[in-house]
Amino acid sequence: MFFAKDQARSICVDVAAEALMLANKLFEKEKAEGEFIRADMAYLPIRNNTFDAVFAGGTIEHVKNTLTAVKEISRVLTHGGVFIATVPLISLSLIYYQFLTGSIPDIPVIRTIFEFVHLRALDKRFLKSGYEKSFTKRGIGKIFACANLSNAEIGPVHYPCPITLLRGRHTKNVLRKLVRHRPFWPMMYVKGVRR
């Protein structure tokens, strides 16, 4: 929506028709223009070198083969085009929610264990957001580099952190302050430039 309001040509892609209908309603409400395409981000029906910028907020962590999806996004970027994504970061705060929300750490052996527990043993019971991975800074940086995206810039995403499992306003306020420090970041942004 931010880009559409800034007069940029905006194309929204999602695999879920419901998400695209909601986005379309939001665009109409805000009197913004956009196009809506139902597609899997790992197989985009878009020509090479089409976009100057792609933003993926909370999306690339929902595919098992993140590298395939990021390579596909890189393919549709122009040379020098920018890709920005937000993803969960493996951190001290995420460990607290990791098992309860079904987030799967993207660390080879641990990922296999968490996938077995959440997908088979618990039959997806805790997967509140569907399949979702969390990453290390190094791991997501490597994925971007392998997808022909250079100069990966990584930093925190600060947002009002919902703390639902603890009680007490003071305790919640302390935890909200903690997530502003690197060991506790729950989310990070990653920005790469297509080579």
C-alpha positions in Angstrom: 0.0 0.0 0.0 2.9 2.4 0.9 4.3 2.1 -2.7 0.9 2.5 -4.4 0.2 5.7 -2.4 3.6 7.0 -3.6 2.3 6.6 -7.2 4.5 3.6 -7.9 3.0 0.8 -10.1 2.1 -1.9 -7.6 1.6 -5.5 -8.3 0.5 -7.8 -5.4 1.2 -11.5 -5.6 -0.1 -14.1 -3.3 -1.0 -17.8 -3.5 -4.2 -17.3 -1.6 -7.2 -15.8 -3.5 -8.6 -14.6 -0.1 -5.5 -12.5 0.6 -5.7 -10.9 -2.9 -9.4 -10.0 -2.4 -8.5 -8.4 1.0 -5.7 -6.5 -0.6 -7.9 -5.3 -3.5 -10.5 -4.1 -0.9 -7.8 -2.2 0.9 -6.5 -0.6 -2.3 -10.1 0.5 -3.2 -10.6 1.9 0.3 -7.4 3.9 0.1 -8.1 4.9 -3.6 -4.9 3.4 -4.7 -4.2 1.5 -7.9 -2.7 -2.0 -8.1 -2.7 -5.2 -10.0 -3.3 -8.6 -8.3 -1.8 -11.9 -9.4 -2.5 -15.3 -7.8 0.7 -17.2 -8.0 3.3 -19.2 -6.0 6.3 -17.0 -5.3 8.6 -19.8 -6.4 7.1 -19.8 -9.9 6.2 -16.2 -10.8 4.4 -15.7 -14.1 6.4 -12.5 -14.7 9.1 -11.7 -17.2 12.8 -11.4 -16.2 14.0 -7.9 -15.3 10.5 -6.4 -14.7 10.7 -4.7 -11.3 12.9 -2.0 -9.8 11.9 -3.1 -6.3 10.2 -6.0 -4.6 8.9 -6.0 -1.0 8.1 -9.3 0.7 6.8 -8.6 4.3 6.5 -11.8 6.2 6.3 -14.1 3.2 9.5 -15.9 2.2 9.7 -17.8 5.5 6.5 -19.7 4.6 8.1 -21.8 1.8 10.2 -24.8 2.5 12.8 -23.9 -0.2 13.4 -20.3 0.6 16.4 -20.1 -1.8 14.2 -21.1 -4.7 11.7 -18.4 -3.9 14.4 -15.7 -3.4 16.1 -16.7 -6.7 12.7 -16.3 -8.5 12.2 -12.9 -6.9 15.8 -11.9 -8.0 15.0 -13.1 -11.5 12.1 -10.6 -11.9 14.2 -7.7 -10.6 16.1 -5.4 -12.9 19.9 -5.2 -12.6 20.4 -2.9 -9.6 16.8 -3.6 -8.4 16.2 -3.9 -4.7 14.6 -6.7 -2.8 13.5 -6.1 0.8 12.1 -8.8 3.0 11.1 -9.1 6.6 11.6 -12.5 8.3 11.7 -14.0 11.8 15.1 -14.0 13.4 16.4 -16.8 15.6 16.9 -15.0 18.8 16.3 -15.2 22.6 12.8 -13.8 22.2 11.9 -16.1 19.4 13.0 -19.2 21.3 10.2 -18.3 23.8 7.6 -18.5 21.0 9.3 -20.9 18.7 7.8 -24.1 19.8 4.4 -22.6 20.8 3.8 -21.0 17.4 5.4 -23.7 15.3 8.2 -21.6 13.8 10.9 -23.9 12.4 14.5 -22.7 12.8 16.4 -22.8 9.5 19.4 -24.6 10.9 19.9 -28.0 9.1 19.6 -30.6 11.9 17.3 -28.5 14.1 15.0 -27.8 11.2 14.6 -31.6 10.5 13.7 -32.2 14.2 11.3 -29.3 14.4 9.7 -30.3 11.1 9.2 -33.9 12.3 7.7 -32.7 15.6 5.4 -30.0 14.2 4.4 -31.6 10.9 4.1 -35.3 11.9 4.1 -35.8 15.7 1.8 -32.8 16.5 0.0 -32.9 13.1 0.5 -29.1 12.5 -1.4 -28.3 15.8 0.8 -25.4 16.7 1.4 -24.0 13.2 -0.6 -20.8 13.7 0.7 -19.2 10.6 1.2 -22.3 8.5 4.7 -23.5 7.7 7.1 -20.8 8.9 10.8 -20.8 9.3 13.1 -18.5 11.3 16.6 -17.6 10.2 20.0 -16.5 11.5 21.5 -13.3 10.1 24.2 -15.3 8.4 21.8 -17.9 7.0 19.5 -15.3 5.3 22.5 -13.4 4.1 23.8 -16.5 2.4 20.4 -17.2 0.8 20.4 -13.6 -0.6 24.0 -14.0 -1.9 23.2 -17.4 -3.6 20.2 -15.7 -5.3 22.5 -13.1 -7.0 21.6 -10.3 -4.5 24.6 -8.4 -3.2 25.2 -5.9 -0.4 22.8 -7.6 1.9 21.9 -5.1 4.7 20.2 -6.7 7.7 18.6 -4.9 10.6 15.9 -5.1 13.2 12.2 -4.7 12.5 10.6 -2.9 15.5 6.9 -3.3 15.9 4.6 -3.5 18.9 5.4 -6.9 20.3 2.3 -8.8 21.5 3.2 -10.6 24.7 0.3 -12.9 25.4 1.8 -15.6 27.6 2.8 -13.4 30.5 0.8 -11.2 32.8 1.6 -7.9 34.4 2.0 -4.6 32.7 5.5 -4.0 34.2 6.8 -7.4 33.0 5.4 -6.8 29.5 7.0 -3.3 29.3 10.4 -4.7 30.3 10.1 -7.4 27.6 9.1 -4.8 25.0 12.2 -2.8 25.8 14.4 -6.0 25.6 13.3 -6.8 22.0 15.0 -3.6 20.9 18.4 -5.2 21.6 20.1 -7.5 19.1 20.0 -10.8 21.1 16.2 -10.4 21.4 15.1 -9.1 18.0 12.1 -11.2 16.9 12.2 -9.9 13.3 14.8 -8.6 10.9 14.7 -6.9 7.5 17.0 -8.0 4.7 17.8 -5.7 1.8 19.7 -6.9 -1.3 20.6 -5.5 -4.7 20.4 -7.6 -7.8 23.8 -8.0 -9.5 
